[in-house]
Amino acid sequence: MLECNGKLLDLSLSTPPKVMGILNITPDSFSDGGLFLSADKALQQAQQMAQDGAAIIDVGGESTRPGAAVVSLDEELTRVIPVIEKIRQHSDVAISIDTSKPQVMREALAAGASMVNDVNALCADGALAVCAEYDLPVCLMHKQGEPQTMQDNPQYQDVVAEVSQYLAVRADACIEAGISKTNIIIDPGFGFGKSLENNLSLLRGMPHFCAMPYPVLVGISRKSMFGMLLGREVGQRLVASTTAAAIAYQKGARFFRVHDVAQTCDALKLCEAVA
Ligand code: 7PJ
């Protein structure tokens, strides 16, 4: 069982699903960029998401949307650390740090975050060592290419097989580095170097990921696959996003990274009630 800020984060199949609320401290995130730049606004949003049912708040200071600008270490720290400190002062909700930079991981964990969510699967030099030192839950996500260009021409023979193989290799690297197996979460990385067809294959293939010996996090909220499939702008993707969460639940996922916490919790409660 995983533990975050003294609270157990049980992601096993037999327990209620858990929701991770997204808190982007960025001027340019694709759906909520610029909304929560002040620590007070960020705290308010974190408290709202906790009240709406989020088990953990994912604080990120680097937009990883396709084409996003690279953020310096200093800028990222300046964005996220005051927010983590503020939430830690005023709330006991668990906090995850969404970063690929070891130094941001270290300072965020010292400031009170209790999980690391890395779209780069702890590949940066020193990232494994920081996480092994703290031995807290880590989420390893798959991506193909780098955010600036990853959507240009994604290529797979068998996307489900290749993504799960990558995640298995990264999980092994974590264990090798001294991270407990029970602290590892995997994530197929919807939208990160994936065509619409690739994303649909990953959702269809969810049982394959859920059969691996790690809990699966699904991050599909408001993503561009819904723009491609439905022609919806980012603000019009709520129904598709909650439906996708429900589908992923039916296929075995129990952990969901979302913008719309209350609505996702409703959908998941219904799923649970008939499970
Ligand atoms: C994900 C993420 C995801 C995990 C982002 C966005 C883009 N972390 N960070 N999984 N996506 N673990 O929010 O749409 O899918 S940033």
Residues whose N, C-alpha, C, O or C-beta is under 5 A from the ligand:
A	BS01	7PJ	T64 N117 C139 M141 D187 G189 F190 G219 I220 S221
